Amino acid sequence: MKYKRILLKLSGEALMGDNSYGIDPKKLNEFAQEIKAIFSAGVEIAIVIGGGNIFRGISLNREGLDRVQGDYMGMLATIINGLALQSTLENIGIPTRLQTALKIEAVAEPYIKRKAVRHLEKGRVVIFSAGTGNPFFTTDSAAVLRAVEINANVIIKGTRVDGIYNEDPEKNKEAVKFESLSFNEVIKKGLKVMDTTAFTLSKENKLPIIVFDINIKGNLIKIINGEKIGTKVYL
């Protein structure tokens, strides 16, 4: 097993499946089974999910919605996704804890670093929701921040494509995939792995990032076992 403690970053859009909005229960269950495979292998797992399948504040900001209000609405969307994933994981026998950066005690624990680490040590999957709890920060930034705080070995980012390309492979079939990249190469080539704040924080803390296709069954456990899946970004 190559990685003992990981931070898995999932986009909200990944939960939509073939739908244009919301949560596809079938897709949610597929992800839960992938998580179960690495959980059974003894990996300590923390998860951050976006909220773009329910609400994306930054897009409505262009239509006149206050950016701060929109970002808080997006944070609430990540809590909804976190609750859905928590329920699905517990239905297949995986103990979880949902922590949130916003105070909402009726449904989740407040985020406390020491508690989160203790849960991981006790064999519970920890889902971090509500981003950083602050507007103007993405869930990518929240993922890197939490990964650094809990001393994760790696950030594993699940997407719809099988790695990092020089262009969007969904738009250009001739796009070239990178097997691995240094942080400096990503900056030099102008590749969009994460937003600038998240990427810089990861680079400064020497925390590698693996970008892979979450929709291919078995990919996650292969990464944990050290197989070259997706694209790895390292110092």
N, C-alpha and C positions, 0 to 999 in steps of 0.2 A: 504494500500500500504506500503510494508516494506522498499522499497528503493526509494528515491526521485531522486538521481542523480547517474547514472551508467556509467561505461566504459565497453562497449561490445567489446571483442576481438574475431575476426574471422580469421581463417587461410585462406590463399589464396587457398589452396587445397579444402576447403569447397565449393568454387565457381565453381569447375570443374563438380560437379554432377557425372554422370557416365562416363564423358569423361576423357581422360588421360592428357589433356592439355587445358588451356584457361578458358573461362567463359561460363557457361551454363546459358542462359537467363532465363530458367524456374526455375532453382535453385536460381538465383539472385532475381527473383520476389517472390519466397517463403520466402526468408529471409526478403525481404522488407515488406511483409505482417505481419510477426512476429514482426518486429520493429514497424510497424504501430499500432499494438494492444497495445503495451506498451506506445507508443507516445500518443495515444488517452486516455490512463489512466492518463496522466499528468506527466509521467516520463521524466526527463531531460537526454538526451542520447548523449553520445560521443562514437565514434567507431574507432577502429584501425583494419585494415585488413593487413594480410601478403601478400606476392607476389609470394609464391611458385608455384602457378598455371601457372605463366608466366616465372619466372626466379629464380633460386636458386644459388646465387653466390658461396656459400661455397662448393657446390658439384663440380663446375667447377674449383675451386681453386685446387682441387686434380689433375686436368688434366693440370695444369700449368698456368691457368689464374691468374693474379694478384688479391689477395684477396680484396684489397681496391677498385679496378675497379669493381670487381664482386659485392661487397656490394652496390656500387652506382647504378649499374644496377638493383639490387634487389629493391632499394629504388624507382627507376623509375617504376618498376612493381607495387609497392603498390599504386603509383599515378594513374596508369591505372585502377586498381581495385577500387580505391576511386571514380574516375570519373564515372565508370560504376554503382556503388552503388548510387551515388548522383543522376544520371539521373533516375534510377529506382525508387528511393524514391520520387523524385519530380513528376514523372509521376502519382503517386498515391496520390498526394496532400500534401506531407510532405516537409516543407521548410528545406533546408539544407545549410551548408557551408562546403566547403572542404578547409582544411588548410594543408600546407605542410612545412616540416622542411627544404626543399631546395627551393631556390628562383626560382619560375616559375610562375610569375605573370599573364601570359596569361590564365592560367587554374585554379589557386587556390590562396587563400590568404596565405601570410606567416604566420607561427604559431606565435601568440601572445597570451599569457595566458589570459590577461584581455579581449581581444576580444572574445576568445573562451568562457569564462565564461559569457560574456554579451550575446552572441548568445544563450547559453543554457537558460539563464534567460528569453530571449525573445521567447522561444519556438521553437528554431531551433535545428535540429540534426546536430552535428558537427562531421565530419569525419577527423581524423588525418592521414596524409600520409607521406611517406618518412622516416618512423622510427624516430630516434632521430636526423637524419641528419648527423650522424657520422658512419663511418665503424666500424666493430667489435661489433656492438650492434644489437641485434635481435629486431623484432617487439614486442616480449613479453616484453623486456626491455622498449621499447617505450610506450607500453600500460600501464605499471605500472607507469612510469615516468609521463605520461600525467594524469593518474588517480589521482596521488598524487597532481599534480599541480592544477587541477581543483576541488580538494576536493570531489572526487567521494565517494559514500558510499560503493561501492563494485566493484570488477572486475568480470565480468561474461564472462567466456571463453567457446565459442561454439566449440565443437569438433565432431568427428564421433562416439564417444562412450559416454555412459551415466554416466560418472563419472571417478573417479580414482580407478584403480585396482592394486593389488599387482604384476600382470604381464600383458602383453599386451593381452587383451581379444580377439583381432582379430587373435592371434596366439595360444592362449591357452584357450579353452572353459571352463576350470576349474578355471580360474582366479577369485579371490574374490574381490568384490567391497567394497569400504569404503563409508559409509554414510557421515562421517565427520572425519576430522583430524586436529590436531594442527600443526602449522608450524614446531615445533620440531619433531613431529612424522613423518612428511614427510621427514625431513632430516635424521632421525634415520633409517627409512626404505629404504632410497635411492630411493624414488619415483620421477619420472620425471614429475612434474607439469608444470614448466616453466624452463627456463635456470637459472643458479645460480644467475646471476646478478639481473634478474627480481624478482626472488623469495626472495632474500635477501632484496631488496628495499621494497617489499610488506610487509615483516615481520617487518622491522624496522619502518615502518609507520603504523603498525597495520591495514593494509588494507585487508579485507577478500577476498578470491578468491572462486568463484563457478565454477566448471567444469561440463558441461552438454552436452547432445546431441542436437545440434542445428537443426538436421534434423527431430525431432519429433514435429509436429505441436502443438502449445499451450504451449510448455515447458517454453518459455521465460516469458509469462505473469503469469504463475504459480509461477515462481521464484519471480517475482515482488510482487506477492500477499502473499509471505511468505511460499509457499508450499515447501516441501523437495524434490527437484529435483536435480539429480546429486550428486556431492560431494562438501561439503563446507570445505575450509581450513581457519582456524582462529587462533588467537593468543592463 
